[in-house]
Amino acid sequence: MPASGCATCVFRAKYDNKPRSFLGRLWLWHIRFCPGWKAYMASLSQEERTELAQKYHLKKFLA
């Protein structure tokens, strides 16, 4: 299985630079249900997962 591109995703970078941009908001909406993002989050350590969940306001990954 190929490695996830979530860490270097162009749309994620758009969100990080300009969260209110159309592509940034589209990316944030997309990660709510994306199976690739869920797998990426599961592959991270608990500390990294919590940090990203707080940064992107993802309550389901904070538990």
C-alpha positions in Angstrom: 0.0 0.0 0.0 1.4 3.4 -0.9 2.2 5.9 1.8 -0.4 8.5 2.6 0.1 11.9 1.0 -1.8 13.7 3.8 1.4 15.1 5.3 2.3 16.9 2.1 -1.1 17.5 0.7 -1.4 20.7 -1.4 -4.9 21.4 -0.1 -3.8 21.0 3.5 -1.0 23.6 2.9 -3.7 25.9 1.5 -5.7 25.5 4.7 -2.6 26.1 6.8 -1.8 29.3 4.9 -5.3 30.6 4.4 -8.0 28.7 6.4 -10.8 30.8 5.0 -9.9 30.2 1.4 -12.3 28.0 -0.7 -9.7 25.2 -1.1 -8.8 25.4 2.6 -12.5 25.0 3.6 -13.0 22.3 1.1 -10.1 20.4 2.5 -11.4 20.8 6.1 -14.8 19.5 5.0 -13.2 16.6 3.1 -11.1 15.3 6.0 -14.3 14.8 8.1 -15.0 11.6 6.1 -11.9 10.8 4.1 -10.7 7.2 4.7 -7.1 8.1 3.8 -7.1 10.9 6.5 -8.4 8.4 9.0 -5.7 6.0 8.2 -3.1 8.7 8.3 -4.3 9.8 11.8 -4.3 6.2 13.0 -0.6 5.9 11.9 0.5 8.8 14.0 1.5 8.7 17.6 -1.0 9.8 20.2 0.8 13.0 20.8 0.9 13.9 17.1 -2.7 12.9 16.6 -3.8 15.1 19.5 -1.8 18.0 18.2 -3.4 17.8 14.7 -6.9 17.2 16.1 -6.6 20.4 18.1 -5.1 22.4 15.2 -7.9 21.3 12.8 -10.7 21.1 15.5 -11.4 17.4 15.1 -13.1 16.3 18.2 -13.4 12.6 17.3 -9.6 12.3 17.3 -9.1 13.9 20.7 -10.6 11.0 22.6 
